[in-house]
Amino acid sequence: MLVAILSFISFSLFGTASPVYACSCIPPSSPQESLASARAVFMGTVTSIEHNSNGYEVSFNVEKTWKGISGSTVTITTPRDSAACGFAFTAGEKYIVYADGEENLSTSICSRTHLLAENDPDLLALGDGIVLPPQGSDVPTGTPNVSAETPHGTSTPLYIFLALLVLGIIYRITRFYKKSA
């Protein structure tokens, strides 16, 4: 019986395993170094998130720019999920974006791109920048958050829980039979 239970656990944990990919980043440089190496740096509010074959196209109303942006709107790309270093943007939220790219601007979780915080240290480090006039106040609401999780990422905690549960049951059964003998 113990062999059957261990076989079940092994199959449950390893039999349905899917390939795992990971994004590997070095810690981002300082705001000044990131500004110098980026193609564009701006602060803006996400107005839309569109799925495409390579990931997501994220549109912004630009409020302030430090480099590479001259208009009050811009669209950048980011990979589909965190395994490909994709950044999870949320419509209606304000971000400081550090973007690169030859033809199209793009960003990732490896850059300094982040949700704007109160007293954001990057704002202090980057300085005044150029304030752009607002494009409009029609920021869509209710647009779903683009998740950076892979579809298989949510099943791992379930497998761990089930394995621990089965191991606990095996432990109790073996203790019971040892006391009986």
C-alpha positions in Angstrom: 0.0 0.0 0.0 2.9 2.3 0.8 4.4 1.7 -2.6 1.0 2.6 -4.2 0.7 5.8 -2.3 4.3 6.9 -3.1 3.8 6.1 -6.7 0.7 8.2 -6.7 2.6 11.1 -5.1 5.4 10.8 -7.6 3.0 10.7 -10.6 1.0 13.7 -9.2 4.1 15.8 -8.7 6.2 14.8 -11.6 3.9 13.1 -14.1 2.1 16.3 -15.1 5.0 18.7 -14.9 5.2 21.3 -17.6 8.3 23.1 -18.7 9.3 25.9 -16.5 11.0 29.0 -17.9 12.4 31.9 -15.9 13.4 35.4 -16.5 16.8 36.2 -15.1 17.6 39.9 -14.4 20.5 41.7 -12.8 19.5 44.4 -10.3 18.6 47.6 -12.2 21.1 50.5 -12.2 20.5 53.8 -10.4 17.8 56.1 -11.8 20.6 58.3 -13.4 22.4 55.3 -15.0 19.1 53.9 -16.2 18.1 57.3 -17.7 21.4 57.5 -19.5 21.1 53.9 -21.0 17.3 54.0 -21.8 15.9 55.1 -25.1 12.9 56.7 -23.3 12.0 57.6 -19.7 8.6 59.0 -18.8 5.8 59.0 -16.2 2.3 58.2 -17.4 -1.0 56.6 -16.8 -2.0 53.4 -18.6 -5.0 54.0 -20.8 -5.2 50.6 -22.6 -3.6 47.2 -22.7 -4.0 45.2 -25.9 -2.8 41.6 -26.4 -0.8 40.8 -29.5 1.2 37.8 -30.7 4.4 38.8 -28.9 2.8 40.1 -25.6 1.1 43.3 -24.8 0.9 46.8 -26.3 0.4 49.3 -23.4 -0.8 52.8 -24.2 -0.1 55.7 -21.9 -1.1 59.3 -21.3 2.4 60.9 -20.7 2.5 63.4 -17.9 6.2 64.0 -17.6 9.2 63.0 -19.8 12.9 62.9 -19.2 14.0 61.4 -22.4 12.8 60.2 -25.8 9.1 61.2 -25.7 7.8 64.3 -27.3 4.0 63.6 -27.5 1.4 63.3 -24.8 0.6 59.7 -25.7 2.9 56.7 -26.3 2.5 52.9 -26.8 5.1 50.5 -25.6 5.3 46.7 -25.7 6.1 44.2 -23.0 6.4 40.4 -23.2 3.4 38.2 -22.3 4.4 36.9 -19.0 7.1 37.0 -16.3 8.9 34.0 -17.7 9.7 36.2 -20.7 10.4 39.2 -18.3 7.0 40.8 -19.1 5.9 43.7 -16.9 2.3 43.4 -15.5 0.7 46.8 -16.1 -2.8 47.8 -14.8 -5.1 50.2 -16.7 -5.6 53.5 -14.8 -2.4 53.2 -12.8 0.5 55.6 -13.1 4.0 54.3 -13.8 7.6 55.5 -14.3 8.7 53.7 -17.4 12.2 53.1 -18.6 12.0 51.9 -22.2 14.4 50.5 -24.8 14.1 49.2 -28.3 15.3 50.0 -31.8 12.0 50.3 -33.7 9.4 50.1 -31.0 9.7 51.1 -27.4 9.5 48.1 -24.9 10.0 47.5 -21.2 10.4 44.5 -18.9 10.6 43.6 -15.3 14.4 43.9 -15.6 14.2 47.6 -16.1 13.5 50.2 -13.4 9.9 50.5 -14.7 7.6 50.6 -11.7 4.3 51.7 -10.3 4.6 55.3 -9.1 4.8 55.6 -5.4 4.2 58.5 -3.0 7.5 60.3 -2.6 9.0 58.1 -5.3 12.8 58.1 -5.1 13.1 58.0 -8.9 11.3 61.3 -9.2 13.8 62.9 -6.9 16.7 61.4 -8.6 15.5 62.2 -12.2 14.8 65.8 -11.5 12.1 68.0 -13.0 11.8 66.6 -16.5 9.3 68.1 -19.0 5.7 68.3 -18.0 3.4 67.6 -20.9 -0.2 68.8 -21.2 -2.8 66.2 -20.5 -4.2 64.3 -23.5 -7.6 63.8 -21.9 -9.2 62.5 -18.8 -10.9 59.4 -20.3 -8.9 56.7 -18.6 -10.8 53.4 -19.0 -12.0 51.8 -15.8 -12.7 48.2 -15.2 -10.0 47.0 -17.6 -8.5 43.8 -16.2 -5.1 43.6 -14.8 -2.6 41.9 -17.2 -1.2 39.1 -15.1 2.5 38.3 -15.4 1.9 34.8 -14.1 2.3 31.7 -16.3 -0.8 29.5 -16.5 1.0 26.6 -14.7 2.2 28.8 -11.9 -1.0 28.6 -9.9 -1.0 24.8 -9.7 2.3 24.4 -8.0 1.0 25.3 -4.5 -1.8 22.8 -4.9 0.6 20.0 -5.7 2.7 20.9 -2.7 -0.3 20.9 -0.4 -1.5 17.6 -1.8 2.0 16.0 -1.3 2.2 17.2 2.3 -1.3 15.9 3.0 -0.5 12.5 1.6 2.8 12.4 3.5 0.9 13.3 6.7 -1.5 10.4 6.0 1.3 8.0 5.4 3.0 9.1 8.6 -0.2 8.5 10.6 -0.8 5.1 9.0 2.8 3.9 9.7 2.6 5.2 13.3 -0.7 3.3 13.8 0.7 0.0 12.5 3.9 0.4 14.5 1.8 0.8 17.7 -0.4 -2.1 16.8 2.5 -4.5 16.2 
